[in-house]
Amino acid sequence: MSKALSCPVILSSASTRADGSVGIRLSTPELKPEEKTAIFELQGLELTMFLKPADGQMTDLVEVKSELEEKTPSQRLRAVLFLLWKQQADAVEFEQFYRQKMNGIIEHLKLKLNPT
């Protein structure tokens, strides 16, 4: 179970994505090791975000009701392969690594098929 985290942040950038979502980048002040750990434990989890100006001056609250879409199985596989590629610190580009691994998975599954 992850801990909840509250800390001051600066919204340093926001950009729209092709799917209509918004990507944001937040910057924190210098953090203690346990505070950094708390942030990293939240990485990849669906979170609830509440942003308000530090001076407390709010006029209205805009509440977003939609839920995050779950990744498709192919998106999940690609994300796992990306993490594997990062861990291996290989010299090949990710796209080449991805194609090699996918071809390996495909060939493995083809061997499981009954001959026709």
C-alpha positions as CSV (number, residue, x, y, z in Angstrom):
1,M,0.0,0.0,0.0
2,S,1.4,3.4,-1.0
3,K,1.4,6.5,1.2
4,A,-0.5,9.6,0.2
5,L,1.7,12.6,-0.5
6,S,1.2,16.4,-0.2
7,C,3.9,18.9,-1.2
8,P,4.2,22.2,-2.9
9,V,4.8,21.9,-6.7
10,I,5.2,24.2,-9.7
11,L,3.3,23.2,-12.8
12,S,6.1,23.7,-15.2
13,S,4.4,22.5,-18.4
14,A,1.2,21.1,-19.8
15,S,0.5,19.8,-23.3
16,T,-2.3,18.1,-25.1
17,R,-2.0,14.6,-26.3
18,A,-3.4,12.9,-29.5
19,D,-6.0,11.1,-27.4
20,G,-7.4,14.3,-25.9
21,S,-5.7,13.9,-22.6
22,V,-3.3,16.4,-21.0
23,G,0.3,15.6,-20.0
24,I,1.7,17.6,-17.2
25,R,5.1,18.1,-15.6
26,L,5.4,19.1,-12.0
27,S,8.5,20.3,-10.2
28,T,9.0,19.8,-6.5
29,P,11.3,21.5,-4.0
30,E,14.3,19.5,-2.9
31,L,13.0,16.4,-1.2
32,K,14.3,14.1,1.5
33,P,15.0,10.5,0.5
34,E,11.8,9.2,2.1
35,E,9.7,11.8,0.3
36,K,11.3,10.8,-3.0
37,T,10.5,7.2,-2.2
38,A,6.9,8.1,-1.6
39,I,6.7,9.7,-5.1
40,F,8.3,6.8,-6.8
41,E,5.9,4.4,-5.1
42,L,3.0,6.3,-6.7
43,Q,4.5,6.0,-10.2
44,G,2.3,4.1,-12.6
45,L,-0.8,4.2,-10.2
46,E,-4.0,5.9,-11.0
47,L,-4.1,8.9,-8.6
48,T,-6.5,11.7,-7.6
49,M,-5.0,15.1,-8.1
50,F,-6.1,18.3,-6.4
51,L,-4.3,21.4,-7.5
52,K,-4.8,24.8,-5.9
53,P,-2.8,28.0,-5.8
54,A,-0.4,28.1,-2.8
55,D,-1.9,31.5,-1.8
56,G,-5.2,29.7,-1.3
57,Q,-7.1,32.0,-3.6
58,M,-9.6,29.8,-5.5
59,T,-12.7,31.0,-7.2
60,D,-14.1,27.7,-8.5
61,L,-13.3,24.0,-8.4
62,V,-13.3,22.2,-11.8
63,E,-13.9,18.5,-11.2
64,V,-13.0,16.0,-13.9
65,K,-15.3,13.0,-13.6
66,S,-14.0,10.6,-16.3
67,E,-11.8,7.7,-15.4
68,L,-8.5,6.9,-16.9
69,E,-8.7,4.3,-19.6
70,E,-7.0,1.0,-18.9
71,K,-4.1,0.2,-21.2
72,T,-4.7,-2.3,-23.9
73,P,-2.8,-5.6,-23.7
74,S,-0.5,-4.5,-26.5
75,Q,0.2,-1.2,-24.8
76,R,1.0,-3.1,-21.5
77,L,3.3,-5.5,-23.4
78,R,5.1,-2.6,-25.1
79,A,5.5,-0.8,-21.7
80,V,7.0,-3.9,-20.1
81,L,9.4,-4.4,-23.0
82,F,10.5,-0.8,-22.7
83,L,11.3,-1.3,-19.0
84,L,13.2,-4.5,-19.9
85,W,15.2,-2.5,-22.5
86,K,16.0,0.2,-20.0
87,Q,17.2,-2.4,-17.4
88,Q,19.5,-4.1,-19.9
89,A,21.2,-0.8,-21.0
90,D,21.7,-2.3,-24.4
91,A,23.3,-0.3,-27.2
92,V,20.4,-1.0,-29.7
93,E,17.6,1.5,-30.1
94,F,14.3,0.7,-28.4
95,E,12.4,0.1,-31.7
96,Q,15.0,-2.5,-32.8
97,F,14.9,-4.2,-29.4
98,Y,11.0,-4.1,-29.5
99,R,10.9,-5.7,-32.9
100,Q,13.4,-8.4,-31.9
101,K,11.5,-9.3,-28.8
102,M,8.1,-9.2,-30.5
103,N,9.5,-11.5,-33.3
104,G,10.7,-13.9,-30.6
105,I,7.3,-14.0,-29.0
106,I,5.6,-14.5,-32.3
107,E,8.0,-17.4,-33.2
108,H,7.5,-19.0,-29.8
109,L,3.7,-18.9,-30.2
110,K,3.9,-20.2,-33.8
111,L,5.7,-23.3,-32.5
112,K,2.7,-24.0,-30.3
113,L,0.3,-24.1,-33.3
114,N,-0.9,-27.4,-34.7
115,P,0.6,-28.1,-38.2
116,T,-2.0,-27.8,-40.9
